[in-house]
Amino acid sequence: MSDGNPFHFGKLVKGALDGFGGGSFTDIMGHIRDISNGGGGITNLLASGSVSGIASSVISEAAGRFLNVDPQTGQLIGSIAGNVLFNMGGKHNSLSDIGKLVLENIVSGKFKRKVQPFVSPRKDMPSFNLDFATERDRCIQEKTLFEDPEFPAEDSSLYYSKRPQQEFQWMRPGEMLDDPQLIISHQSRFDVVQGALGDCWLLAATASLTLRDELFYRVVPPDQSFTENYAGIFHFQFWRYGKWIDVVIDDRLPTVDGELMYMHSDKKNEFWSALLEKAYSKLYGSYEALKGGTTAEALEDFTGGLIEYFDIKKVPKEHLLAVLVRGFQMGSLFGCSIDADPRITEARMSNGLVRGHAYSITALQNVTGPDGETVILRIRNPWGNGQEWNGAWSDDSDEWNSITPEQRESIQLVQSNDGEFWMSFDDFYDNFEQMENCNLGPEVMDEISQMTGVQTSEEQPWTNFEADGAWDSRNGTAGGCRNNIDTFANNPQYNAAFSVASNTIENDGKCTIITAVLQKYRRELRSEGLDTLPIGFVVYQIDGDNGPQDRSFFERSKPVAKNPAFVNLREVTARFRLHPGNYVIVPSTYDPDQDAEFLIRVYCNGTVQAHQVSGTSAQDDSSYDSYSKCCF
């Protein structure tokens, strides 16, 4: 480890989430030059140029101390050749240096993630508390390929309402071809190509995940392959409502005429993306359950990060660029879309863009073009084909003639019908309508440190509070929004005391607060007729840590903050700045007597001490301090 040049992740997270110094467009352009040392590209502090650089030096310096993994090949030492045992073909993984480090730390026991086995909320879906290592060892000992009893190779795993038109067959990769491989030449955004399922939102998020080795190997553990200890069993790990879940699956995949039916790689013998989609389908009950969603939803499940939504036309251009710059500097993940045409599903526009379709934003650069200094964005369509933007800075546009071959190489320009394209930030602002930003909090940094051995700062820049709760009409805690003044006070209430940080970027004496309320299990229970409810929250200032507040308080008091509108998304989020003091946060559904479980999360750039003062809690201990439609 490089003790002389430690990674101060804590300070970096503070800069990304806290605010942005300099509000004008010119200020931000200057900031891009500053943080890129005069160049056009932003140094992404979680991308391969930094953490993986340290990983490479660690492997070089400590190769002799690797006891379980060959530091050159990434292969496990002393493993069983499961592909030979089961006569299923297969090739070794091609792991990045970070992947090798993570694998060594997993096998040696230096890194053991706290995960829970998958348990479905559906009554018709059995749960066996499957443990990946235990089941794999059992299969190898019994010389039998794993078959998942929780998510069988049957129609029920594919759909719950409408059977696919294609005649499909479940096949293992080793039955499709001779040389299946989990990861080829490291993972990339081109490993994610959409199939027959309407889950472009998941693909857009998965493409973004490939850009961050540190995040990728949290979801796709490197302790599995089609060769070493292969037994037809794989596992993937997802954040689910505040906890990490280990989803174990077999490798039987739905195919049509021997070809993968759904998500797949552009390389026919690479299978990590197809298996990830299967594990994600199991998490939510079926492949059909993945139809329709937001990129932010999957990004959150991949990282445990905090999501913010931006209605682009309602956000000042310089503010949106500031969010992108800070985000890319820190490794945030972004998605974007254009509102759907109600008459046409995924309507294709004359400029090459598609309405009602999820894209991922994968890079930001500052270049000198025909019109001078220009910020350009790299965006990817998960269809992975020629359906791309055809305006300025598109693949064959004249703007590229102003860029030297060296500059094109430095920004990794690929001019191909692969779904990836560049466009200016101005054109992005004019054409796209929604953007989603997945912020990575301090707990993400802590785990990356544990996985890789890269030291983080001792400073904790953001403190957070989270708690499970419920709106329960039987217990009288589903009061609806403030329009229902007779019952509004019956909702769960959370008292929070905020104090300002001493080293905040904005020295105005206020705290930056991000609050999120997430409703649970709605996608999982679609087959039972449930869907997302319009939800929201409001914040009131109070005198001291008292409560709960009653009807008279809410009648005479005005909220100091709230999310913009009640909306039927899985999660609603808002960022605001408040003076230090005591506040009560009230999450609710729009209408009263609507039952749902939820997770509330509150982040503060100073300190937050919070606890529940009323309502139904889904925790045994709902009161604790933590440091680590329009209504009204």
C-alpha positions, 0 to 999 in steps of 0.5 A: 500500500502506498502510505505516502499517498493515501486515498482520502475518500472521505474528503472526496465524498464530502466535495461531491455531495456537499455542494459546488464552489462557483455557480456560473458556467465559466466557473465550472468550466474552469473547475474542469480544467483545474481537476484535470490538470489543464486537460479535458478529462475529469480524473474519476477517483473511483475509476481504473486510473486510481484505485486500479493503479494502486491495485497493480502496484500492490500485486507487483510488490506483494505477489509473493504474499498471494497465497490463494490466487496466482497474481499473474493469471488471477486463477485460484491455487489448488482449485478443482477443475469443475469443467473437467469433472462435469465435462462442460468445457469452459475457460478461466476468468480474465480478472482486472488487478482489482478483481485479483485483489478482491478474490485473494481477500475473499478466499483468505478471509481478509474480506468477508461481506455481511450478506443475508441469504435471499428470502422472497416476500412472495408466499408462493416462492420457497426459500431455502437459505442457500449458501453459495460455498456450501451448495457448491462444495456439496455439488462437487462432492456429489458430482452433480450440477446445481439446480436452484430449488427457489428459482427453477427452470420453469415457466414461473421463473419467466413470467406471471401473466403473459407467456413469451411468444418464442419457444424457449429452452433452458440451457447451461452455457456449457451446453450452448458452446465449448468455451463459456467464460464468465468474464472475458478481458475484464468486464466492459460496457459492451458486455451488456446488450438487450434481448427480448425483455423490456428492461433497458433500465437495468441494462443502462445501469449494468453498463454503468456498473462495468466502468467501476471495477470496485463496484462491479466486483461488489455485485459480481464476486470473482470467486466463481467461474466456468472452470475453477470449482465449477458446479453449475452454481453462481451468486450475485450480491444486491443491496435490498432495502438497507441490507446486502443479499446474496442471490444464488442461482444455477446457470440454466438460462432461457434460450431460443434456438440455442441463443440467449433470449435476454441480456447478453454480451457482444461476445457469444461465450461471455455470460456474466451479464446474462447470469446477473440478469437471471439473479436480478430476476430471481430477486424480484420474482421473475423475468417479467417482473423486470419489465419497466423501471428506472435506471436509478432503481438498478443503480441503487440495488447495485451500490446502495447509493443515494439516488437523486432525480433531475427534471432537466428542463427545471434545473439551471444548466450550470447546476446540472453541469455542476452535478455531472462534474462533481459526480464524475469526479467521484465515480457517481453513476448516471442515467438519462431518458426522454419522456415517452410518447403515450401513443408509441412504445420507445418511439424513434426520433429523427435525431436518432434518440428514442423516447421512453428509453433508458440511457447511461451517461458514461463519460464527460470531456472538455474539448476544443471544437469548431465553436471553441471550448465544449463539454461533451458527454458519452452516452450509451443506448443499451440496444448496442446497435446503430440507433444513436444520436446523429447530430453534432459530435455523433460518430460521423460528424464533422466536429471530430475533424477539429480533434487531433488523433491523439485526443481521440485516442485519449477519450477512447473514441469508438466510431461504430454502430455499437449504441455509444455516442458523444454529444455536446452538453448543450445538446444533451440539455436541449434533448434529454428530459430526465437524469438520475444520479446515484451518489456513493456514500461513505459506507461504499468507500469503507467497503471498497477499502476492505475489499481492496486494502486501499486506505480511506480517510479517518474523517467521516464527511457525511453522517446518516440515519436510516430506519425501517417503517410502515404505513399500516391502516390496521394500526392507524399509521397510514394517514395520507398527505397533509391534505388529509389534516384529520389523519396526517399526524398519524403517520410515522414521525422521525425527529432529527437534530442536525449540526453544521460541519466545520469544513463545509464548502458553503460557509453559510452556517447551514447543513446540506441534507439529503432525505430519501423514502423508499417503498418496499416490495412493490415490484416483487409483489406485482404478481399479486396486484401490487404496484408503487404508490404515490409517496412523499415527505415533509420536514418541519422545524420543532423546538427541542426533541419532543413529539410526536406532533399533533394535528394542531401543530401541523395546522399552524406550521409550514414545512421548511422542506419537502420532496417536490411532488408525490409520485409513484416511484419506488423512492423519492429524494430531495436535497435541501439546506437547513439551519442547525436545529431540531426537525421532524420528518413525516413520510406518507402516502398521498391517500390515507389507508394505503399500506406499505413498508418503507425505508427512510434514509437521511444524510447530513454533511454535518451530524445527524441524530435521529429516531422515530417518535411515532408510528409503526416500525419494522425494526425491533429497535427503531430508536437509535442514533446513527453517525456513519401528485402535489400536496399542500 
